[in-house]
Amino acid sequence: MLVALANALTPILLIICLGFFLGKKTDYLDSPSLGALVSNLGLPALLLYSVLSMQMQVFSMLKIIAATVIVLAIVALASYAFLKILKLPTRFYLPSMVNPNTGNLGIPIAYALFGNEGMAIAVVISSVVQISHFTLGVGFMSGTYRPKQLLKNGPVIALLLGALLLSFKVSLPAPLMNTLNMLSHITLPIMLMLLGKSLSSLNIKESSKINRATALSLFRPAVGASSACLVVYFFPLSHLESSVLIVLNAMPVAVISYMLAIKFKGPVDEIALMILISLPTSLFTVGFLWWFYLKTT
């Protein structure tokens, strides 16, 4: 069991480490266009190909979307209460606690643990979390929100297009599906290397903030996984859908929260610490969940 988990997670960790090394020693990953390429082309292609190739039913997709929204709502309420107990402002901390890193970490882990079918479910969940980033995240951190921003979000457009094609039972031509497949293959390694690069450039200046950041970092994967377990207990999801939902909600604080904190002049150092500490915490949580999953099947 441990060998299977190690075989699944080791390539992910190695590619993250490669991105960290390249971020420290080279300028290969410095272009901001690389992140835009993944967000606006790679992820939409991955989502569309995964949904269409698996012939996911529209009802199943809607179930996954609804379950994800409910999990995020529960996490938001629990995080709000936790922040009030710690007497911390919600403006910058709440989005960081609610929105996990389902994109450049969650999707590769889902693929490694559950294969192509698990990845198809993961990209749907990740799209919902992306919407949360651009609504809850941007809205809270900036103090304002414009709904038109969602219309420019590639994964959201791909999700709507996939649902439309499935609803009318329209199949894309084989050459177009092969093109989407090729684009999706380059997406996962680039996302992981960009995650490593982002970790290499985090700037932490005050060690006195470690205790508070540690508490928040431990809370994020724990409340995410617990909330997902609660939802799947009552929600009519398949075992695979439930497993992917739980694993993705156990992911660490998202790097995009760090970037938004920089943009809107938030507590950058603490969110950087939260990302660094919650990453191994999340991997440990996933390992525990995977062990528990194998022991009960």
N, C-alpha and C positions, 0 to 999 in steps of 0.2 A: 504494500500500500504506500509506504513512504517513498519507495523507489518510483512508483508511478507519479506521485505528486512532485518529486524532485525532477523527474524527466519533463514534466509539464511546465514547471516554473523556471527551471534553470535557463533555458533559452531567453526567456523574457528578462531575467535579471542580467544576463550577459549583454543583451542588446542595450539595456538601460545603462550598464557600466560603460559600454562602448560609446554611447552618446555623451556620458559624463566626461570620459577621456577626451573625446573630440571637442567637447565644449571648452575644456581646460587648455588643450594643447594646439588646437587648430581653429580656423574660422569657417570650416566646412558647413556648420549648421547655423551660422550667424544671420543668414538672409531671412528677413521677416516674411519674404514671399514663400518660404518653405512651409511655414505654419499655415499660411493662407491657402497654399496648394492642397494641404491635407484637409483643412476645414471645408473648403469650397468645392473641391473636386474628388479627393480620395475618399472621405467619409460618405458623401452622397452616393458615390459609385459602389462602395462597400455595402451600404444600407440597401440600395435598390437591387443589387445583385443577390444579396443574401435573402431578402424577402421574396423576390420573384423565383429564384432557383429552388427554394424550399417549398414553394407554392403555399405559403402561409395563408391560412384562412383570415378573412377580414375580421371575423368575430374573435379569433384568437389574438390578432393584433390589438383589437380594442380592449380585450381582457388584460393584456400585458400593459397597455398604456394606462388603463384605469387603476390597475394594481400599483403601478409605479407612482402615479399621482397620489394615491392614498398613503403609500409609504413615505413619500416626501412630505406630505402634510403632517403625518405623525411625528416624523423627525423634526420638522419645523416647530411643532408645539413643544416637544420634549427639549429641544435645544433652546427655545425661548425661555422656558422655565429654568433650565440649567444656567443660562447666562444671567438671569435675574438673581439667582442664588449667589453667583459669583460677583454680582454687581458690575457686570460688563455691558457696554453699549451693544445694541443689536445691529446697528447700521452696517458694520463691517464683519462682525463675527458670525451673525446668523447665516448669511449666504455661504460662508466658508464651512459651517458645520452641516448645513443641509445638503449641499450639492457635492456628491462624491466624484472621484476621478474615474468615471465610467468609460471615458473616451480612450486616451492613450495608454491606459493600464487595464481597465475593466474588460474591454473588448478582447485584447490579446489573451488575458487570463481565461475568459469564457471559452475562447477558441481552443486554448491548450487543454482545458479540463473537460469540455463538453463537445468539441468538434464543431463542424459546420452548422449543425442545427442549433447548438448553444450560441454560436456567434450571431446567427440570424435573430435570435431573441435578444441578445445583448445590444445589437445596434438599434433595435426599437427602443429599449430601455434608455440607452445613451442619448437618443434623440430627444426623449422627454426631459432628461436631465439637462441637455443643452438648452431647451426652451426655458427651463428653470433658471439657468445661468443668465440668460438674456432678459428675463423678466424679474425674478426675485433678486438675482445677483446685481444686475445693472441698476434696477430700480432702487434697491436699498442703498447701495454704495454711492450712487450719484445723487440720490434724492429726487430724481425724475425718471420717467420711463416713456418711451415712444413705441407703441405697438407695431409701427411700420418696420422696426428693426427685424422682426421675425420674418417678414416677407423677403429679406435678403439673406436668410440663414439657409445654407445649402442642405444640411441634413433634414431640416424641417420640410423644405420643398420636396426632397427625395421621398420622405415619409408620406407626404400627401399624394405624390405621384404614384408611389407603390400601392397605396390603398386604393387609388382610383383604378389602376390597371387590374388589380385583383378583383375589385368589385364588378368590373365588366368582363372579367376572365380574358383579358388581352395578354397574349404572349409576345414578348419582343423577339425579333429575328435572331437566329443563332450568332451571326457575326457581331451584333450589338451586345448580346449577352457575354460573348467572349471578350469584347472590349472592356466591359464593366468588370469582368473577372480579372483581367490583367491589371486594371487600375486598382482594384481592391487588394491585389497581392503586394503592391508597393506601399500600401497605406500603413499596415501594422508595424513593419520595422521602422518606418520614418517616424510614426507617432512615438514609439518607444525611445528612439534616439533623441527626439525632441524633448521628451520627458527627462532623460538623462542630462541633456544640455541645460534645461531649465534648472535642474537641481544643482548643476555645477556653478550656476551664476547667482544662486541665492545669497543674499547679503545679510548676515546676522551680526549685530553690533553689541547688543546688551545681553549678557548671560543671565542677568537677574530675571529675565522674562521666561526662563526655561520652565519653572514650576507651573506657571499658569498655562503656557503653551502645551506642556505635557498633559495636564488635566484635560484640556480641550481635545488633544490628539487621541487620547485613550477613549474619550467619550464618543467621538465621531464614528469609528468602525463598530463600536459596541451598540450604540443606539440605532445605527443603520441596519445592522444584521438582525437585531432584536425586533425592530419594527417590521422588517420584511418577514420574519418568522411568524409574527402575529397576523400579518395580512394573509399569508399563504395558508394559514390554518383555517381561515374563514372563506377564502376566495377560491373559486372553481378553476384552479390552474393545474396543469399536468405536473408530474414530478420534475421533468426537465425544466419547465418554465419556472417552477418554484425554486429550484436549485440555482438557476442563473440569476433570478431576482435577488435571492439572499446574498449570493457571492458579490454581485455588483454593488449592492448597498453596503457591503462591508469594505468598500474601497476607501482609500485615504482622501484627505483634503485635496481638491483639484488645483492644479497649477494655474488655471485661469483665475482662481480667486486671488492668487498672488499678483497676477498681472493687473486685475481690476483694482486691487489695493494700491498698486503703484500709480495707476491712472487717476484714481480719485483721492490720493493722498491719505491712505488708511494706515493701520499698524503693520507695515510691511514686514518688519523683523519678526513679529510674533506669528504672522501667517506663514512666513518662510519656515520657522521652527515647527509649526503645526504640520506642514507638508513633510518635512524630514522625519519627524517622530511618528507620524501616523502611517507612513509607508511601511516600515517593518511591522508595526502593530497590525496593519491590515493583512499583510502576508501571513503573519502568524494566525490571525483569525480565519483566513481562507484555508490555511492548512488544517486547523482544527475542524472547520466545517466539512472539508473534504474527507478527513478521517472519519468523522461522524457519519457522513453520507455513505461511505464505503462499508462501514460497519453495520449499517441498517439496510443494505440492499443485497 
